[in-house]
Amino acid sequence: LQKQEVCGNLTLQHHMLEPVQRIPRYELLLKDYLKKLPEESPDRKDAEKSLELISTAANHSNAAIRKMEKMHKLLEVYERLGGEEDIVNPANELIKEGHIQKLSAKNGTAQDRYLFLFNSMVLYCVPKLRLIGQKFSVREKMDIAGLQVQEIAKQNVAHTFSITGKKRSLELQARTEEEKREWIQVIQATIEKHKQNSETFRAFNSSFSQEEEHLPDSSIASTSSVESMPGADGGGAFGGSDSCRKSSKSKRDKEKQACKSCSESFNSITKRRHHCKQCGAVICAKCSEFKPLADNSRHNRVCKECFLQLPASPCSPGVEAVGEQKKRQAAEKQSILAAENSLFSSYLQFLEKGKTWYKMWVTIPKTEPLVLYLQGSIQDGRSLRPVPLPGYEVSLPGSGEKFEVKHVFKLCQSQQTLYFSAEDEELQMKWMEILTKAAKGENEDTAEGLGNP
């Protein structure tokens, strides 16, 4: 597609910007339209309403872009730290980073260090020179809460300031006086903002606790199962309803941090939290199933306990039907792989990355004449690998590509290259002919007259 003249030599990524850029264009167009539209025009009210709607959409789009840019910055820092710190979190925000000198407490010598300032912490790092990919190693993690920063005066050493946390104090040196003031100001501003957010949260939490204390006894009992606990009458060993509220709150906090089924802790990358749409429990992806619920036709995520308890419906097969569905899918897979149902098929040696060739059953089904399917063997239970052929280029290996096997040809698209090796030259030419036609989008029976080997 990118090679077509109508695309103007632009990549797919460039064209994908068009929908985003169109929103601010509409906003500017409507503003200009309203300037020239008479006040008494019957279209005035609708035009103003349209401008309000498109402005809201533009603000939402800009906010989403800024949020995505912040996440990209966090991912870049995460890679530069070698994955040592779990910092990729929507709540985290990178505020400032840069080289700094650390003054040794023993002899006062300056050592090269690097600081990452986030809205909730400071990462004090050591530059890495030998590790590929990892540029910094985290030496100290200091929370913003309780952090102090101040200017210090040392003889024969200029541009110095100190950062004092709960566990450690650092004496640092900037390259210039302006850089020192900038670090002090931005760290102090981050500390103040964190204090304000914490006070707001405490005030909200306090008002929420007061509302909870005025809840009816029945609602407290239902959330913490008071009846089932010893001392639920208020004079037992658990200290009555206050203790119940504390225990239920701590229990809820604990449940939010770990999966209900496997009890593994959540994190923002490999173990994300989900909610069961039936009982509301917090679960991970591995401990969940999908099932349509009565209120809509969409497949909703539910925990495995609710999945087994939910009744079967016409659009949602039960546990026994799942096995039948898998058998049906396996039969469909065998049908796709069958030689009699294909335009062309044979065994080929396959190589994508590395130096190891694998024997694969390769077929182009009659039902999908523009898709190449790869499978280890016809009886192999693993999922098929489909390769949509339009856009690929079929060619022989270049002069610099040397292989031990013979009769090699390749499929190339963008940065992906797939290598195949046939048993003989005739089979190699047949495959290259049919693949070239399919890559051009010719979906007629291109293998007519060729016959399967």
N, C-alpha and C positions, 0 to 999 in steps of 0.2 A: 504493500500500500504506500509506503514512504517513497517508493521510486516513481510513483505516478506524478505526472506534471501538475495535476490539480492540487497536489499537496505542497507544491512550491519548495521542494527539498527540505521540508521541516519534518522533525521526528514526531512520533506518536505523542511523546511527552509535551511537545509544544502545542499540539492540537488539543490536548486534554486541559490546557489552561483556558480555552475559549469559554466554557460554561462559567468559570469563576470570574473571568473578566467581563462577561456580559452583564452581570448584576450591577456593578458600578456604572456601566454604560447606560443602563436603563435609568438609574438614579439621576445621572447628569442630564439625560434626555428629558425626563419629567420635570426637573427643575427649570430647564430652559423653556419647556412648553408652558409651565405655569407663569413664567415671567411675561410671556407674550399673550397669555389667555386673559380676556377681559373678565373683570370681577363678576359681571352679571351673566356670564356664560353658563348654560345648563350643565356643561361638562366640568365645571369648576370643582364641585364637591367630589365627584368620582376621581378626578385627577389628583386632588389633595390626598384622598384615601389611598390611591395607588402609590403615591410618593411615600406615604407613611409605611405602607407594607414593604415596598422595595428597600427603604432605608433600614427597616428592621432586619430584612434578609441580608443586606450588605454588612450590617454590624455583626450579625451572627457569623457570616462567612469570614470576616476579618478576625473575629475572636477565635474561630476554629483554626485559622491559619496560624495565628500567634501561638495557640496551644500546641499545634503540631511542630512548630519551629522550636519551642521549648523542649518538647520530647526528643527531637532530633539532637539538640545540644546535649541532653542528658545521656543519650545513647552514645554519642561521640566520646564524652568523658568516661562513660562506663568501659568502652573499648580501650581508651588510653590508660585506664587503671588496671587493665588485664582482668576485669570481672571480679576484682577483689571486694568491691563494695556494692551492695544492692541499692543503687541510687535512682534507678529508673522507676519513678513514681510520679503520678500527676500532681501530688502535693509538693514535690520538690521543684525548686527553681534556682538555676545557676545565676548568680548575681555578678560575680567578678572572679577572675583567675589571673595568675601571673607569677613570674619568677620573683624570688625574694632571697635575701641572704640571712642565714641563721648564725647568730654569734655564739660561739662555743663558750660554755660556762667555765671550762678549765683554763684555756689559754687565750680566749677572746678572738680566735681566728674565725673568718667568715666562711660558711659552707653554703653551697648552692642548693636551694630548696624551691618548692613550688606550692602555692596556695590555691585551693578551690573554695570559694565562699558561696554557700547556699543559704536559702532563707531559714534553715533550721540547724545548720552545722558548718564547721570549717574542717576541710581535709588538708592536713599538713603532710606533704609528699616529698619523696626523694626521687630525682630524675634517674631513669634507667637508661643505660647506653648500650647494653649488649642483648637484651631480650627483644626478639622480633615481635612487633605489634604492641607490646606493653611499653609505655613511655614513662610511667610513674608508678611508684610503690607507696602505698599509704603508710606513713609512719605514725600518725596520730589523728584521731577523730575527736573533735571538740564540739560539744553541743552549744548552740547559741544561748540556750537558757543558762543563766549564771555566768556568761562570758563577760570579761572586762577588757577594754583596750585603752591604752594611755601612752602618751609621749614620754620618752625618757631621755635624759641627757648623760652621755658618757664621754669621758675625756678621750680625745684623739679618734673618736668614732662618730661620724655624722649620720643624720637621717635615721635615727633608731626609734623604735617603739616596741611595746610589749603587749602580748595577748595572754591573758590569764584565765584558765578554765578551772573546772572542778578538780581535775587530776594533774594538770601540768601547766607550767608557765613558759612562754617562749619569748626570747629577746631577738627581734628581727631588725634588719637593716634594708632600707630601700635605696635605690640608685640615686634618687634626687629628692630634694625637700618637697617638691610638688607631688611626687609619687607617694611619699610618706603621708602627707596630709590627705591625699585621696583615699589611701587604704584605711586610715583612721576614721575618716568621715563615713565611708561606705559601711564599714563594720559597725560603727556606732549606730548608724541609721537602721541597719538590719536588726541590731539588738533591740532598739526602741520599737520597731514594728512588730517584732516577735512578742515583746512585752504587751503591747496593745492587743494583739490577737489573743494572747493567753488570758488577759483580763476579760475580754469579750466572751471568750469561751467559758470562763469560770462563772461569769454572771448568768449566761444562758443555762449552764449546768445547774446552778443554784436554783433558778426559777423553775427548771424542769423537775428538780428534786422536790421542791415545795408542792408542785402540782401533783406529783406522784404520792406524796403523803396524804393528800386529800381525796385519793381515789377510794371508792367503796371497797369494803373488805372482800367482796366477791371477786372483784377484778384482780386484787392482789393475790387472792388464793388461786385464781385460775392461772396466773403467770408463774407462780413459784411453787404450786402444789403444796400449800400449807397443810392441808388435812393429812397428807401422808407423812409429815415430819413430826418427830417427837417434840413435845413442848409447843405445839401449834396453838395452844390456848393462851399463850402469852406469858406463861410463867415457867415454861420448861427450860431445858438446858440450852436451847438455842436463843433465848432472849426474846421470844415473841416475834411480832411482825417486823420490827426493825431489823432483826437478824435475818429474817426471811428475805427482806428486800436486799440486804447487802449480799447474801449468798446467791440470790437469783441474779443480781447485777454482775457479780464476779463470774457466775456461770455463763451468762450471756456474753460477757467480754471474752471469756475463754473460747466459747463456741465460735465466735466471729474470727478468731485467729487460726483455727484448725478445722479440717474437714470432719463432718459429723460421722462419716463411715470409717475412713482410714486413719483419722486423728493426725494426719500430717499437716504441718504448718503451711500457711499460704505465703506466696511471695508474688511480686508484680510481673514476673516473666514466665517461670516454668510451672507454677502452681497457683493458678488464678482461682478466685472464689466465685461460685455461682449459687443461685437460690433455687430450691425445689419449688415449682409452681403449684404443687399440691399442698405440702405441709409447711413450706417456708424455710426449711432447714438449709444451713450453709454447707455446700458440698463442693468437691472438686470435679473436674471434667471426667476423670476416670471412674468416679463413683456415681455416675448419673446415666440416665437413659433418656430417650426422646419418645414422647407419646402425645397424640392429639387429645386435648381435654374437651369437655362438653361445651365450654363457653366459646370456643372458636375452632377453626379447622387447622390452625398452625401446629407444627410439632414443637411442643414445649418440653423444656428440660425438667426432669423429675428425678428424685433419688430412687435407688433400686428397690427400696422397700415399698414406696408408693407405686412404682412401676408394676410390681407383682400383685399389689392389692387392687389396682384399678381394673374395672371390668373391661372386657374386650368389646370393641365396637366395630361396625362395618368398615370404618376408615382406619381402624387401629387394630391390627392382628394381635392376638394374645401371645403368650410365651410359646405355645405349641406351633402357632402359625409362623413364628419367626424362623423356626427350623425349616418349615416348608418353603418360606421365602428364600432362605439361603440355598436350598436345593434347586429352586427355580433359577436363581441367579447363576449357580454353577452350571446348570443345563444350558442357559443362555450363553455362558462363556464358552462351553464346549461347542455350541452351535457356531459362534463367531470364529473359533479356531479351526473348525472342520474345513477340509480342503474343498469339499463339494459346494460349500457356501461362500467361497472366496473367488475373487477375480484372479488372484495369483497368490501362491504361498509356497514356502519351502523352508528348509533349515538353512541358516546362515550363521557364521561366526560374527559376534557383535563386540564392539569396543567403544566405550565413551570416555572414560578417564583411566589413567594408569596404563599398565602394560599387559593386563590379563584379558584374553579373549574368552567370551562365553558363547556356547552353542545355544541359539535361540530359534524358536519356531516363529517365523515372520509371515504375516498374512495381511491382505487387503480385502475386507469383506465386500460382498456384492451390495449389502445394505448401506455401507459407508465407503464409497469408492475413493474418497479423498483422505482416508485415515489409515495409517499403518499401525498394526498391533504387534507387540513383541511379547513372547512368553517363553519361559525356560524350557518347557515341554508341554505337550497337549494335556498331560495328566497333572501338571503342576497346579497346586491349590492356590498359589499366590495370585494377586490381582494382576490383570492385564495392564500393560503400559501402552496407552494410545499415543500416537504421534500424528497430529494434524499436518498434512503434507503441504498445503498451499503456503507459499512464501519460502520454502526450502530451495536450495540449489543443489543439484545432483552433479557430481564430478568425480574424476579420478584423483588420487592423492597427488600432492605437489612433489616437485623434485627433491625437496628437503625432507619429505615424510617417508621414512624407510620402515618396512614391516617384515617380520619373518614369514607371515602367511602370504599367499598369493591371491590374485583376482580381487583386489580391494577396491571399493568405491565408498563415497562418503556423502552424507547429507549435511549441509551447512545452513545455519540461520542465525544472524546476529553473532553472538559469542558462543553459540552451541554447535558442536560438531559431533556427528554420529558416524562411526566407521563400520562397514560390513565387509565380510569376506565370503565369496561364493566358492563352490567346489570346483567349478571350471569357468572358462571364459564365456561360454555360451550362456550359462545361468547369470553371470555377471552382467552381460549386455542386456538380457531380458529384463532384469530388475532395474537397471538404469533407465531403460526405455519407458517402462510403466511408471516409475517414480517421477521421471521428468514431466510426463503428461499430467500426472496427478498434482504435481507441484504448481503447474500452470492453471489448475482449476478445471481441467477437462475431465468431467465426471461420467463420460460415456464408457462403455465397456472397452476400456483400453487394452485389456488382456485377451480380447477376442482373437482367436487363432493362435495365441501363444501356448495355452494349455499349461496346466500345473505339472511340474517335473515329478 
